[in-house]
Structures are given as C-alpha cells and as structure tokens.
Amino acid sequence: MIVVVSQYNNNWKQKFSEESQIIKDILGDELIDIHHIGSTSVPGLISKPIIDIMPVVKDITRIDAINKQMKEARYECMGEFGIKGRRYFRKGGNNRTHQVHMFQGDNKEDINRHLAVRDYLQTHPDEANRYGALKESLAQQFPNDIQAYMDGKDAFVKNLEKKALAGYKTEN
C-alpha cells in the first residue's frame, strides 16, 4: 500500500455525509449516533484521504448480522480487527476510501478517545499543523511502508490522545 497524504479537501465533509447515510440506512434502529472522526474531520489538516466514520450502536453483538448489507455497500468486514468491542469495516481495498469503526454506546472509553482527539485538533490548530507536518514527512520518508508510517506517528498520537482526553468533557 502506497502512503499518500494530501492537503485538506473540502469535499471530505460531503463524502462523510453521503457515506454515513448509507450506513444509517443499513443500521436502522440499531444506530444511536454517527460521527466523522480521524484527520479528514479536521479542517485544514493534512491527511490520508480516507474518511473515518464512527457509528455508535445499541448492541455491538447484533452488528455481525449486517455484514451482508455492508458487503453489498462494498465494505470488507474485518470483525474487531485488534480493538475489543469494535466492528471495523473498510472500503476501497488498497486504495481505501472509507473506514468504519463501530462501537456500542456504553463503550465510552473508545468513543470518547476518538471524539476527544478530533475535537482537540479542531480547536488547537498549532497541534494540528504539527501533526500534519509529521504525517507529510513520514509519507515522504516511507512512501511504500504503511507500517513504518504508522510506527512513526505512534508516540505523537499517544501524547496527543493524552492531552485531548485530559481536557475532554464527557456526557453520560
């Protein structure tokens, strides 16, 4: 997989909106809420052009029953894929366009972690710029090595998450 990062694209918000409607239709009454997360949700942030979507559902154990509909919507169903209690779906193969990270509503830890980082980056442009510069540098350094790119971001992201969660106000 080639590592590509690009300048913020104003169309990302619209792409989220279009794709989230497809997911809303599939999930129906199981859906509690749906969020645009990840770098494409932060205006101005350099990003891999992959839309990250986080549906929050009533019962995560019921989600495997919708795999057929997700496949029909051209998603690859990946199960938990390394995060307990998540259902992960990706679209676009090696040229990924969308990732869906689904969590049950009472999984506040994972939900808040994603929302806190998004909100923090949206309200701290200097931090977002540092993150974007790091991603750009890593993509140039490791254009054909997604794992090295991810490893290069790891310490920054963990620190970012800590700072974001420290000031995040949660609603129960």
Summary of the structure (lengths in Angstrom):
residues: 172
radius of gyration: 15.8
end to end distance: 39.3
largest distance: 45.1
contacts: 510
relative contact order: 0.16
helix: 54%
strand: 19%
